[in-house]
Structure formats: C-alpha cells, structure tokens
Amino acid sequence: MLLNPSVSAGDEGRLGRQGRAMLDLFRGRARAGYTVSTLDMAAIGCQYNARLNEVRHYLARRGEFIDKVAADKQVEGVYHYQIVPFEKSEFAGKDKFLD
C-alpha cells in the first residue's frame, strides 16, 4: 500500500517530507517527555491527518504507533498524541495498519 503519492513505489518504506518532519517532531518530543498536539502537527502541514496516517503506517511496520493520549483541557478540539509500542496501542490486533 503506497501511502504518499509523492513517494515512488520503490521507496514505499520512506516517508514524504512532511511525514518525516512529523516523525522527527514526535521523536524529539518523546525524548523530552512531551506529547505532540494537533496544533503542532498543523504547523507542519494543513492536512496533518493524512500525514499522521502515513506516519502511523510507517511506525506500525516497525513495532510502534501513535496514539491519542489526551484532549487539551484549555482548547476545545485540540488533542495530544505520542509514540507507543504497537502492541499497547489502540489499534493493536487490527490488520489495517500492517498491510
């Protein structure tokens, strides 16, 4: 399954520019003990849901995943996410991310 049409089929395991930026953001925040908000992701690209899906598929093949962990208590509609082991994620046992 090719996730990003800007990435050739031969490079299917590679993330596009915005997907890579988003993954780097998640990794950096994880090292510092922080989550990533929807506002942080929107700063990378307006279609952050598509990039989040791309990064989730990428990480699922590597035993990790991105789960929503909290709703922002001060700003309605803003959520926080973090990288978790795939087997502990909300999608564990679902094949849709492993295809």
C-alpha positions as CSV (number, residue, x, y, z in Angstrom):
1,M,0.0,0.0,0.0
2,L,1.6,3.3,-1.1
3,L,0.7,5.9,1.5
4,N,2.1,9.1,-0.1
5,P,1.7,9.6,-3.9
6,S,4.8,11.8,-3.9
7,V,6.9,8.8,-2.8
8,S,7.7,6.3,-5.6
9,A,6.6,2.6,-5.1
10,G,10.2,1.5,-4.9
11,D,10.6,3.8,-1.8
12,E,7.4,2.7,-0.1
13,G,9.0,2.5,3.3
14,R,10.2,6.1,3.0
15,L,8.2,9.0,4.4
16,G,7.5,12.1,2.4
17,R,8.9,15.4,3.5
18,Q,6.0,16.4,5.8
19,G,5.7,12.9,7.2
20,R,9.4,12.8,8.0
21,A,9.1,16.3,9.7
22,M,6.2,14.9,11.7
23,L,8.1,11.8,12.8
24,D,11.1,13.9,13.8
25,L,8.7,16.1,15.9
26,F,7.3,13.0,17.6
27,R,10.8,11.6,18.3
28,G,12.1,14.9,19.6
29,R,9.1,15.4,21.9
30,A,9.3,11.8,23.1
31,R,12.9,12.2,24.1
32,A,12.0,15.3,26.1
33,G,8.9,13.6,27.7
34,Y,6.3,15.7,25.9
35,T,3.4,14.9,23.6
36,V,2.6,16.4,20.2
37,S,-0.7,18.4,19.8
38,T,-2.8,18.8,16.7
39,L,-1.7,22.4,16.6
40,D,2.0,21.2,16.4
41,M,1.1,18.9,13.5
42,A,-0.9,21.6,11.7
43,A,2.2,23.8,11.8
44,I,3.9,21.1,9.6
45,G,1.0,20.8,7.1
46,C,-2.6,21.7,6.9
47,Q,-3.5,18.0,6.0
48,Y,-1.9,16.7,9.2
49,N,-4.5,13.9,9.5
50,A,-3.1,12.4,6.2
51,R,0.5,12.8,7.4
52,L,-0.4,11.3,10.8
53,N,-1.9,8.3,9.0
54,E,1.2,8.0,6.9
55,V,3.5,8.1,9.9
56,R,1.2,5.6,11.8
57,H,1.5,3.1,8.9
58,Y,5.3,3.6,8.8
59,L,5.7,3.1,12.5
60,A,3.3,0.1,12.7
61,R,5.6,-1.9,10.4
62,R,8.4,-1.1,12.9
63,G,6.5,-2.1,16.0
64,E,5.5,1.4,17.1
65,F,2.4,3.5,16.8
66,I,1.0,7.0,17.5
67,D,-2.0,7.1,19.9
68,K,-4.1,9.9,21.1
69,V,-3.4,10.3,24.8
70,A,-5.3,13.3,25.9
71,A,-7.7,16.1,25.0
72,D,-6.4,19.7,25.7
73,K,-8.2,21.0,28.8
74,Q,-7.8,24.6,27.7
75,V,-8.5,24.5,23.9
76,E,-11.5,22.5,22.7
77,G,-10.8,20.3,19.7
78,V,-7.0,20.1,20.3
79,Y,-5.7,16.6,21.2
80,H,-2.3,15.3,22.2
81,Y,-0.5,12.2,20.8
82,Q,2.6,10.2,21.5
83,I,4.5,7.2,20.2
84,V,3.7,3.9,21.9
85,P,4.6,0.3,21.3
86,F,2.2,-1.1,18.7
87,E,1.0,-4.0,20.9
88,K,-0.1,-1.4,23.5
89,S,-1.8,0.9,21.0
90,E,-5.5,1.5,20.5
91,F,-5.1,-0.3,17.1
92,A,-3.3,-3.4,18.4
93,G,-4.7,-6.6,16.8
94,K,-6.1,-4.6,13.8
95,D,-4.6,-5.5,10.5
96,K,-5.4,-2.2,8.8
97,F,-2.0,-0.7,9.8
98,L,0.1,-3.7,9.0
99,D,-0.9,-4.1,5.3
